[in-house]
Amino acid sequence: MPNVPIITQNDGTKIPAIGLGTYTSLGGDCERSVRDAIDAGYRHIDTAYFYENEEEVGRAIRDKITEGVIKREDIYVVTKLWCHFHDPEKVEYACRKSLKNFGLDYVDLYLMHWPYGYVHRGDNEMFPTKANGDVELSDVDYVDTWKAMEKLVGLGLTKSIGVSNFNSQQLKRLLSNCTIKPIHNQIECHPGLNQKKLIALCKELDLIVTAYCPLGRPDPAKKTPSYLFDPKVQEIGKKYNKSAAQVVLRYLIENGVVPIPKTVTKHRLAENIDVFDFKLSAEDHKHMDTYNTGERLIPMDHALKSIHYPFNIEY
Ligand SMILES: NC(=O)c1ccc[n+]([C@@H]2O[C@H](COP(=O)([O-])OP(=O)(O)OC[C@H]3O[C@@H](n4cnc5c(N)ncnc54)[C@H](OP(=O)(O)O)[C@@H]3O)[C@@H](O)[C@H]2O)c1
């Protein structure tokens, strides 16, 4: 079993330094990969109401508890409030709905998935649209959504709360208007968008950064992202007896973030978690810095008109 470091967060809770992403993991593939991940040593699973796989993730976790492989307290479960549940009146309902999907009494971390919201047209209508095809944005302020999320901690429905896709201004505004401080900001982060400025701010504010799309959503046919397919990165990997993907994950960890690579492939589960027994040389780390173009894989352009759209300032 790989020796995964444990990080203490600003509310005293502890999180494993790598997790399993599950976006696009569906049905039997999802359930099997979460089981395999637990067997491979993963103790941190990332999902979201939006991914429509909470039931499968929950079933796999509960099976592993029944088998005696883990206890509930051994595994860190993260899920997220989707944008159509931002109305403070809907937040507790949404969290209870996720818990029901999982078949669990609590989650470890409940994140606000995005700072902007949508109107609610039905629990399963993730992108409510107007007649012209535009997504129907709501004007709910994320500070009000946050205040409703704070209550979930007191109710014991989640151990901790945090945010995702918040920019520097939104984080500062939230921090000066909250009773419970977020413990996390989950953001897109990979060598192509290494987020050094936002990471530095989060460190200053004592927030853990989780890196989503840590591998840059590889497309082997197009050989993208460049850093994963660059022979130079493969060469760097050879020095440490590691793959290019392991070099990328190690680079992110050395930048102070918690990556959550997604895979449903058994040998990649083992590969992605096996990144704590080597260190990139200063020169190799510096080479990985050269891929930072700042380009986003997930710009969420449909929300550009929201006053809470997060990507219209530098960071
Ligand atoms: N908060 C947010 O707004 C947000 C947004 C996006 C994602 N997320 C979270 O972050 C997680 C990770 O992001 P992501 O899934 O978008 O992208 P990713 O982890 O960068 O890439 C996933 C892809 O990489 C492949 N892969 C995994 N390990 C590999 C390896 N060692 N070598 C080569 N290919 C490998 C996977 O293929 P196979 O599965 O076929 O092996 C899958 O196609 C998500 O699953 C989700 O939990 C959060």
The ligand as an ORCA input file, in Angstrom:
! r2SCAN-3c Opt
* xyz 0 1
  N     -14.984     21.177     -8.928
  C     -15.135     21.141    -10.235
  O     -15.734     22.034    -10.858
  C     -14.566     19.971    -11.003
  C     -14.475     20.042    -12.399
  C     -13.913     18.964    -13.079
  C     -13.477     17.854    -12.372
  N     -13.604     17.789    -11.010
  C     -13.136     16.594    -10.244
  O     -11.762     16.367    -10.559
  C     -11.602     15.035    -11.032
  C     -10.460     14.943    -12.015
  O     -10.676     15.712    -13.175
  P     -11.092     15.103    -14.602
  O     -11.697     13.773    -14.389
  O     -11.887     16.108    -15.293
  O      -9.698     15.004    -15.376
  P      -8.311     14.219    -15.170
  O      -8.291     13.497    -13.875
  O      -7.236     15.199    -15.462
  O      -8.347     13.203    -16.378
  C      -9.141     12.043    -16.366
  C      -8.757     11.217    -17.579
  O      -7.383     10.806    -17.456
  C      -7.268      9.426    -17.758
  N      -6.149      8.951    -16.906
  C      -6.189      8.766    -15.571
  N      -4.992      8.359    -15.109
  C      -4.185      8.265    -16.187
  C      -2.837      7.897    -16.346
  N      -2.072      7.519    -15.320
  N      -2.303      7.917    -17.602
  C      -3.060      8.313    -18.657
  N      -4.362      8.671    -18.566
  C      -4.919      8.653    -17.335
  C      -8.599      8.833    -17.425
  O      -8.870      7.703    -18.220
  P      -9.540      6.341    -17.678
  O     -10.583      6.673    -16.654
  O     -10.130      5.769    -18.928
  O      -8.433      5.516    -17.119
  C      -9.555      9.966    -17.786
  O      -9.878      9.916    -19.152
  C     -12.976     14.732    -11.642
  O     -13.158     13.367    -11.917
  C     -13.881     15.307    -10.593
  O     -13.967     14.441     -9.476
  C     -14.121     18.852    -10.319
*
